[in-house]
Structure formats: C-alpha cells, structure tokens
Amino acid sequence: MKDYFKFDERLGIRIPVFSKPWDEYSDSEQQEILMLWEGIRGRIPDRIAELEDIINEKQVQLGNELDFPRSCQLNSEISEHASIINDLWLWYRTNQKVSQKGHF
C-alpha cells in the first residue's frame, strides 16, 4: 500500500501528499485515500481539544507571571498554538466535502 499521507510535526496529524494529480489515481486508490483521510480527519477535533488545554494552562501561567520576558514568551506560545488550531480547522472544514468534490 502506498503512503498518501505524511506526519506534520507542527499540526500533530498526517496530511495528504500526492505524487500525481487526483484524477490520475484509480477509483480504488481514490476510495482508499478518502477512507484513510476520514479516519485522520475524525481525530482533528481531539487534537484541537489537546491544544486548547495547553493554551488554557499557558493563560493561567500568563495571568500569574510577573516577569515581562516570560510573559512575552507565553504570549508567543499561546499565539503559535492558536495558529495551529486555525490550520487544523482549515484542514477539517476544507476537506469535509472531499468526497463530494472528488479532490483535496
């Protein structure tokens, strides 16, 4: 079986990587890809919840932090986690119609 997905360290999920245009995959390959993607896509809300928990912890730390450089660091970390959540939602929403459209 080919590997149609690679693990993205930043997002914490596997994302599609295709070696050719979608239309050049056979119907059975397309169905396999879609089935694998739906399994990955179904875990995205759990990954988002994990990141939201991290953000909440960092916000508590930020609320108690008196050291300005550390506050800046916490703000930066919160912002990065929020950016990851945004990207995950884009993957989740963009591809929920993939079976209707037939491509990523």
Backbone bond lengths (Angstrom), bond angles and torsions (degrees), N, CA, C in turn:
res aa  C-N    CA-C-N  psi(-1)  N-CA   C-N-CA  omega(-1)  CA-C   N-CA-C  phi
1 M - - - 1.460 - - 1.524 109.42 -
2 K 1.307 115.96 134.48 1.460 121.29 177.48 1.517 110.28 -73.27
3 D 1.318 114.71 156.71 1.461 119.53 176.46 1.524 107.73 -102.51
4 Y 1.316 116.08 108.20 1.458 122.16 -177.33 1.522 112.69 -93.17
5 F 1.334 116.38 0.48 1.457 121.81 -175.93 1.515 110.09 -135.18
6 K 1.329 115.48 148.79 1.468 120.20 174.33 1.525 108.21 -127.04
7 F 1.317 115.16 149.86 1.452 119.83 -179.68 1.522 109.40 -76.38
8 D 1.319 115.86 127.98 1.467 122.53 176.46 1.522 107.40 -99.95
9 E 1.324 116.50 111.76 1.465 121.92 -177.10 1.528 111.68 -57.99
10 R 1.308 116.78 -42.98 1.461 120.48 -176.98 1.520 111.45 -64.12
11 L 1.321 116.88 -46.43 1.455 120.83 -177.05 1.522 112.62 -79.92
12 G 1.315 116.47 -27.64 1.456 120.13 -178.29 1.519 113.37 78.71
13 I 1.331 116.91 20.00 1.466 122.16 177.42 1.521 108.60 -138.56
14 R 1.317 114.56 167.43 1.462 120.03 173.17 1.531 107.79 -87.54
15 I 1.329 115.18 138.30 1.465 120.07 -179.97 1.531 109.46 -121.86
16 P 1.319 116.93 155.26 1.466 120.11 -178.35 1.524 112.58 -66.03
17 V 1.308 115.17 137.95 1.473 122.69 170.39 1.521 106.46 -138.84
18 F 1.292 116.17 115.56 1.456 120.48 -176.13 1.520 110.45 -109.79
19 S 1.320 114.80 142.30 1.458 120.46 -179.49 1.524 112.40 -90.52
20 K 1.341 115.20 -6.33 1.467 119.75 -179.83 1.521 108.30 -154.57
21 P 1.323 116.90 167.27 1.471 119.73 178.48 1.531 111.33 -60.49
22 W 1.331 115.88 149.38 1.461 122.77 -177.01 1.532 112.24 -52.19
23 D 1.324 116.93 -43.06 1.469 121.79 -176.68 1.526 113.10 -64.56
24 E 1.321 117.32 -17.78 1.466 120.25 -179.44 1.529 112.65 -86.68
25 Y 1.321 117.17 -6.39 1.460 120.29 174.46 1.521 108.52 -83.23
26 S 1.325 115.97 143.82 1.466 119.63 177.89 1.525 109.12 -67.49
27 D 1.323 115.46 163.84 1.469 120.12 178.29 1.524 110.68 -57.84
28 S 1.336 116.99 -40.83 1.467 119.30 -179.24 1.529 110.98 -67.52
29 E 1.343 117.77 -37.86 1.467 120.58 176.50 1.530 110.37 -64.65
30 Q 1.341 115.65 -43.27 1.460 118.98 179.10 1.525 110.64 -60.74
31 Q 1.309 117.20 -42.43 1.463 120.47 179.46 1.530 111.19 -65.01
32 E 1.336 116.34 -39.49 1.463 120.08 177.84 1.530 110.77 -63.74
33 I 1.321 115.78 -44.15 1.467 121.03 179.25 1.526 110.17 -61.47
34 L 1.327 116.18 -46.54 1.467 120.01 -179.63 1.525 111.79 -62.43
35 M 1.326 116.44 -39.70 1.458 120.15 179.07 1.540 110.47 -65.06
36 L 1.327 116.40 -44.42 1.465 120.25 178.07 1.529 110.38 -63.18
37 W 1.339 115.87 -42.97 1.459 119.51 -178.78 1.528 111.70 -62.67
38 E 1.309 117.00 -41.89 1.469 119.18 -179.84 1.525 111.03 -61.35
39 G 1.331 117.67 -34.63 1.463 120.64 175.32 1.518 111.56 -65.16
40 I 1.322 116.14 -43.16 1.467 121.04 178.41 1.526 109.71 -67.29
41 R 1.313 115.80 -48.04 1.469 121.94 -177.96 1.524 111.06 -58.60
42 G 1.308 116.96 -36.47 1.458 121.13 -179.68 1.521 113.73 -65.48
43 R 1.331 116.74 -19.78 1.469 120.55 178.62 1.529 113.15 -92.52
44 I 1.312 117.47 -7.83 1.472 120.33 -178.28 1.530 112.28 -60.34
45 P 1.331 120.77 -45.13 1.474 118.74 178.78 1.537 112.97 -59.18
46 D 1.326 117.75 -34.14 1.468 120.06 176.53 1.521 111.13 -66.62
47 R 1.319 116.32 -40.32 1.469 120.57 177.97 1.528 109.74 -64.00
48 I 1.322 117.30 -40.69 1.461 121.53 178.06 1.524 110.06 -62.71
49 A 1.316 117.41 -42.33 1.467 121.08 178.79 1.530 110.88 -61.52
50 E 1.331 117.27 -39.52 1.467 120.80 176.85 1.528 110.57 -59.84
51 L 1.314 115.67 -45.77 1.470 120.25 -179.05 1.525 111.18 -67.20
52 E 1.323 117.11 -37.39 1.472 119.67 177.39 1.525 110.67 -63.25
53 D 1.330 117.47 -37.68 1.467 120.57 176.26 1.529 110.96 -62.30
54 I 1.324 116.28 -41.77 1.467 120.78 178.45 1.520 109.98 -63.22
55 I 1.334 116.33 -44.53 1.468 120.47 178.68 1.522 110.26 -60.05
56 N 1.322 117.48 -44.86 1.467 120.44 179.88 1.519 111.64 -60.22
57 E 1.329 117.15 -41.13 1.460 120.80 177.50 1.526 111.09 -62.61
58 K 1.321 115.40 -44.07 1.467 120.07 -179.51 1.526 111.40 -67.27
59 Q 1.323 117.76 -33.09 1.462 120.38 177.10 1.526 111.11 -67.38
60 V 1.323 116.41 -36.60 1.466 119.69 175.49 1.527 109.48 -64.47
61 Q 1.331 116.25 -44.71 1.464 120.10 177.89 1.527 110.67 -60.05
62 L 1.328 115.46 -42.98 1.459 120.90 -179.56 1.526 111.14 -61.80
63 G 1.325 116.19 -39.63 1.457 120.18 180.00 1.520 113.23 -64.52
64 N 1.323 116.68 -22.49 1.465 121.66 -178.93 1.523 113.10 -105.33
65 E 1.324 116.79 -0.80 1.458 120.62 -173.57 1.529 111.48 -85.87
66 L 1.330 115.85 129.10 1.461 121.56 178.46 1.525 112.23 -103.60
67 D 1.306 116.85 -17.39 1.461 121.72 -178.52 1.536 109.21 -83.69
68 F 1.336 116.28 116.92 1.463 120.63 -174.80 1.528 113.13 -59.88
69 P 1.335 119.72 -48.08 1.468 118.25 178.90 1.540 112.90 -59.44
70 R 1.328 116.73 -38.08 1.464 119.79 177.76 1.533 110.41 -67.01
71 S 1.335 117.06 -37.28 1.465 120.72 176.24 1.524 110.80 -61.05
72 C 1.319 115.58 -41.86 1.465 119.79 178.35 1.523 110.61 -63.62
73 Q 1.325 116.34 -40.95 1.458 120.85 178.45 1.532 111.00 -62.50
74 L 1.329 116.42 -45.54 1.462 120.36 178.60 1.529 111.26 -61.68
75 N 1.324 116.47 -42.63 1.469 120.50 177.05 1.523 111.23 -59.78
76 S 1.306 115.84 -41.66 1.463 120.74 178.64 1.529 110.93 -63.53
77 E 1.320 116.87 -43.68 1.460 121.22 179.18 1.534 111.18 -64.77
78 I 1.313 116.63 -41.59 1.465 121.04 177.43 1.522 109.90 -61.58
79 S 1.310 116.20 -44.49 1.466 121.16 179.53 1.530 111.39 -61.83
80 E 1.314 116.97 -42.35 1.468 120.19 179.57 1.528 111.17 -64.63
81 H 1.317 116.89 -42.85 1.461 120.01 178.31 1.537 110.87 -64.25
82 A 1.319 117.00 -39.42 1.466 120.95 177.45 1.532 110.34 -64.10
83 S 1.319 116.79 -37.70 1.462 121.04 177.78 1.530 111.04 -64.80
84 I 1.318 116.74 -39.53 1.458 120.86 177.60 1.528 109.89 -64.19
85 I 1.333 116.18 -43.52 1.467 120.19 177.98 1.527 110.15 -58.85
86 N 1.320 116.77 -44.37 1.463 120.56 178.43 1.529 110.76 -58.81
87 D 1.321 117.08 -45.98 1.465 120.39 179.36 1.526 111.81 -63.70
88 L 1.328 116.60 -39.25 1.460 119.79 178.20 1.524 111.12 -63.53
89 W 1.331 116.54 -42.51 1.469 118.74 177.35 1.522 110.93 -62.56
90 L 1.326 117.31 -36.94 1.468 119.83 177.21 1.523 110.69 -61.55
91 W 1.323 116.97 -45.51 1.463 120.00 176.96 1.521 110.23 -61.47
92 Y 1.301 116.88 -43.30 1.459 121.19 -177.25 1.530 111.43 -63.36
93 R 1.332 116.19 -48.57 1.467 120.30 -176.46 1.516 112.67 -76.58
94 T 1.312 116.91 -41.32 1.463 120.15 -177.31 1.512 111.04 -59.91
95 N 1.308 116.49 -37.17 1.448 119.53 -172.80 1.512 114.32 -100.36
96 Q 1.322 118.25 6.90 1.460 118.25 177.57 1.521 111.02 -70.94
97 K 1.312 116.68 -17.64 1.467 120.36 179.75 1.525 111.52 -104.01
98 V 1.329 116.49 11.99 1.452 119.72 -173.45 1.526 112.53 -60.05
99 S 1.309 117.92 -36.86 1.460 118.61 -179.48 1.531 111.47 -71.04
100 Q 1.319 116.88 -24.79 1.465 120.04 177.77 1.528 110.04 -77.64
101 K 1.328 115.93 -42.05 1.448 120.74 -177.26 1.530 111.46 -82.25
102 G 1.328 115.92 -32.95 1.458 119.13 -179.53 1.508 114.24 87.11
103 H 1.326 119.05 12.65 1.457 120.84 176.78 1.513 110.55 -157.92
104 F 1.333 115.04 164.28 1.463 121.40 178.16 1.494 109.84 -90.31
